[in-house]
């Protein structure tokens, strides 16, 4: 079994406060603080200097920034999401990290009550648990792989391109980011040439995107949010099957860079 998990943690503000709009770093800090509290050895292992991390983190969702800040009133509701990309980390998340969440946490100098969490997609659309060994078999052995994939990018999404920072999800950049995570943590290997293979036969057939600046202290990162549709024009059946798998994987792995600090929250819509 290759279990991937997406947990949604619900919060309510215990008192009024003001947050920087870049709330992903607050969630990132709490993620490690909670591991240090419940499993210090795992916290150290997750801190290790690896290029790819077996988790993603969202920012605080549903809050409206204004001029780089978020004003929070008492009882303001929000939520954040954590995903785990290996069976081992998923098991630790569900057995240790989630059950031992404190009743109150501090994010951005503001106290928040933890009002609950869920792994159930019926309880929250961004929660999920899937056995990706089964998913891989379904996708890679399908008689009729997909030809069209519609994606939603819920938090700013950007990529490292040859010319620098790229705030648009070009097909090759998207597939490359998913493939790097899959090759690191997936249980079967996909062809390393997949990003090159899609250049000739995978196109953006529709999109409704807008660029969004994320201000974090003195740094501003530009990403895009919205929806985008990829369509296969001249792709062989095995390549389309791999894309079926990777677009489903993107719901857990995210897209682009800085997915452990709130960027690239992705969902396959159809």
N, C-alpha and C positions, 0 to 999 in steps of 0.2 A: 504494500500500500504506500502511495506517495501522497500524503495528506497535505493540502494547502488550505490555509485558514485566513479569513478576513473577519476581524472582530470590530464591532462598533461600540464605542464607549460613550455613554450619554452623561452630560454635565449640566449643572445649573449654577449660576454665579451666586456665591454666598453673600457678596456685597458689591457695591459699585466699584468700578475701576476703569482704567484706561490701558489698552494694549497696543503695542506695535502691530501693524498689519501683518508682519511676517511671523505668524503664529506657529508655523511649522517648526521653528527652532525651539519653541517652548515644549511642543509635543516630543520632539527629539530628546530634549533634556529629561523630560519626565520618563520616557521609555527606558533610558539607561538608569535613572535614579531608582525606578521601581525594580529593575533587575538587580541592582546593587543591594537593594533591601531584601529581596526574596531569594536570590541566587547569585552571590558575588562572583563565583567562578564563571558563570555564564556571561555576566556583564563584562568581565575582562576579555572573554573570548570574542564577544560581539564587538568590542572596542578594537580588536586586533587589526593591524593595518592591511586589510585586504581591499582590493579594488572594488569588488562587488559584495554587497551585503545581502544576507538571506531574509530581508524584511523590507517593508516600505511603511511610511508613516504619512498620514494626511495632516494638514493644518486643522485648526478649529473651523468647523464648517457652519454655514448659515449666519455668520456675522458680517456686518457691512462696514468695511473700512471707509474712512473719510479723511482725505489728506494724509494718508499714511498711518492713521491711528484708528482704533476701534473703541468707542465709548460703550461700557458695559453697565447696565442697570442691575440691581438685585433681581435674582431669579431668571435672568436671561438664560435661555436654553441654547446649548450647542452640543456638538459631538465631534469626535475624531475617530479615525480608523487606523488600525494596525493590521498588516498582513505578514504572514510567515510563509517562506518558500521552501522549507524542508520539513519532512515529517518529524524530525527530532525537535526542531524549534516549535513547530505547531503543537506537539505534545506538551512541551514545557509551558507554552503560552496558556493552554487550556487547563493544565493541571496546577500551575503555580502562579503565573503572572496575573491572570484575570481573577481567580478566586481570592487572591490576597490584595486586591485593590483597596486602598484606604478609603475611608468615608469622605475625606476632603483632601484635595491636592492644591498646590500653588502653581499657577501658570501665568507667567508675565507679571508677577507680584500681586495677582488677583487670586483670592481663594475661590475654589469651585467645589461644590458637592458632587460626588459621583452618584448619579441616580440610577445607574444600571448599565448592563452591557448585553450584547446579543451576538450570536454566531448564525442566527436564523435569517435567511433571505426573506422569509415571509414577514418577519418582524421589522426588518429594515432592508431597503434595496441594495445597500452597499455591504451587507454582511453575507458571508458565504463559507461553505466548507465543501471541498471537492477532492476526490481521489483522482489525482492526475495520471495515474497508471491506467485507469479506466478511460479517462478522457482521451489520453494519447491513443489508446487502441481504437476508440470510436472514430477519432479524426483520421488517423493515418491509414486505417483499413476501410474507410468509407468508400462505397461504390461510386458515389457522386459528390465529390468535395464541392465546397462553396465557390461562388464566383464574385461575391459582393459582401463587403463587411462594413457596417456602419458603427462608428465609434464615437463615444463622448469623452471629452477631456474636461474634467470638472475642476481641476486646479491648473495654474499656469504650467505649460508644457513647452520645453525647449530642448535643443540638441547641440552637441559640439560638432560643427561642420568644418570643412577644410578651410573656409574663410573666417572661421570664428563662431560666435554664438548665433544659432539659427532658431528663431521663434516660430517656425512653421513645420508641421509634421510631414515632410516629404516621405514617400513610400520607402525608399531605401533606408532612411534614417530611422523610421519607425521599426521596420523589420530588424534592422541591425541592433537596436536597443533591446528588443524582446529576445532576439537570438542569444545575445551575450548572457542575459540572465538565465535563459533556458539551458544553455550549454554548461553553465556553472552549477546549476541546481536541479535540472531535469534528470530523469532516469534513463532516457534514451538520447542518443546523439542525433542531431539534425545536420544536414550538409552545411559546412562553413561557407559555401558559395551562395547560400540562399539570398543574401542582400543583393549580390550581383545578378542573380537569376531574375529577380523581380524588376530590375531596371527596365527591361525590354517589354514587360507584360503586365505591370501593375500600375494603375493610374489613379489619381484623385478625380473621381467623377462628380463629386458634389462636396461642398463644405459651407459651413456657417460658423466662422471663427472670428474672434476679436483678440487683439493683443492686450495684455494686462501687465503693468509694471508691478513688481514686488520689491518694496523698499525695506531693506534690512540694514539698519544703521546707515553707513555711508554707501552701501552697495545697492544698486538697482539692477534687477534681473527682469528681462522682458520675456514673457511666455504667452502662449495662446490658450484660450478656453473656447469650448463650443463643440460642434459636431463635424465629422468628416466621414465621407464614404470612399472606400477603396474598391476598385473593380478590376477583375482579371480580364485581360484582353488576349494575351498569347501565352498563357502559363500552362505547363504540363500538369497532369493530374497529381503527381506526387508533390509538386510545389504548392498547388492549391490546398492539398491535404495538410501540409505543414503550416500554411497560413491559417487554416481552420484552428489548428492547435495553438498557434502563437497568439491569435486574437483572443482566444478564450483565456490563455495564460496572462495576457495583458491586464485582465481584471484584477489579478493578484500582484503582478510584477510592476505595473505602471509603465510609463513611457518616458523616454528621454533621460535627462540627468537630474540629480538631486531628489530622487524619489524617496530618500530617507529623511528629507526635510520638508516634505509637503508638496513637492512638485509632481506633475505627471500623473495624477489620479485618473485612471482610465477605466472605461466600461464598454464592453461590447453590447450594442443595442440590438443588432440583427445581422 
